[in-house]
């Protein structure tokens, strides 16, 4: 995955795109900056860290139903999200369709503040004792 950071843009907040009543399957990608931190007990992601999650409704992976990304921005970008920006990307065209620093993404991800707003259960990673 390239380490290119998309430029920030203000957009309206999307609905909670992870919410569903069915089981889902996912594939998570991390650029080198994010990958260096993800397995640490208390990760602190550097500026430029990018995490992308593909959401699939079946085990058969093809075109994902949803693609969500997190980008760690420069200090002061968003005090409310510890400088994370959340993005929704169209699965078919790879185009950023929504961006936010507040709203549903932030409301949920703040619960993972101890691990720098990143849910590690998507990666099946358990903190070390």
N, C-alpha and C positions, 0 to 999 in steps of 0.2 A: 504494500500500500504506500502511495507517495506521502511524503511529509508536508505536502502543500496545505496551507491553512486557507479555507475560504474566507473572503472578506466579510466583516459583520454587516448585517442589515437588520433594521427593526421591522418586525412583522407582528401581526396579531397572534395570540397564543392558540395552539390547537387544542382540541379535546384530548382527554387521556387516551392516547393511541395504544397503550399496552393493555388496557382493560378489555377483558373478554371472558365469556362464560365457558369457553372450551380450552382444552390443553393446546399449547402452541410449542413450536420447536424453533430453535434459533441458532444462528451462526454469528459469532462475535469476532470482529477484526480489530486489531490494535496496531497503530504505527509503532516504530521503534521507541519513541519517547514514552508512549503509554505502556508498551510491553515491558519496559525496564521497571515499572512501578507496580503493575497489576498484582503480582504475587506477594508483595510485601504486606506485613501485618497492618501497618498504617501507611498506605501509599500517599504520596503527595505528588501529584502529577505536575510536570513542568509545562510552561507555556509551549503550545504547539502539539501537546498530546491529543490524539484523536482516537476515539472509540466508535465503532459502527456495529450495529446489531441488525441482522436480517431476521424478520419474524415470518415463520411459515406455519400454516394451519395443519399441515400433514408432515409425516416423516420423509416423504418423497420431496427432496429439495429440487426446486426449479426456480422460477421467478418468484421472489419473496412477495408476501402480501403487504409487507411494510418494511421500510428501512429507516432507522433512527440513528442519529449520530450525536456525539458530544465532542466539543472542541474546547480545550483549555486556552483561554485568551490571556492577554497581558494584564498585569496587576492594575486594578481599578476599572476594568471593563464592566464588571457587574458585582457589586458588593453583595447583593442578595443571593448570588449563586457561587460565591468564591471564584468568580471569573470564568465559570463554565457557560458555554452557549449550547443550546439544544437545537437540533435540526431534524426536520422530516424531509426525506428524499424520495422522489417518485421511483418505485422499483423498476419500472419499465424504461424510463429515460435517464435516470441518474441525475435528475435536476432537483436542486433544493427548492422545496415548495413552502416550507414554513421554518421560521427561526424564532427562538424565544430565550429570554433570560428570566422570565417570570411566568406564572401560569401553572398548568397541570404538571409539566415536567419538573419544575422546581419544587412544587408542593410535594411531590412524591420523592424525588431524589434527596431532599433535605434529610430524610430518614437515614440515608447512607452517609451522613456528614463525617462520621468517624473514619470512613475510607475514602475521603475526598469526593463525596457525592456519587461514587461509583458502586453499584450493586455487583458484588462479586459472585453471587449465587448463579447468575447467568453463565458464569465460567466454571461452575462446579468447584470453586476454590474455597477452602475453609481456612480461616485464620489459624496460624500456628499457636499452640498453647503457650 
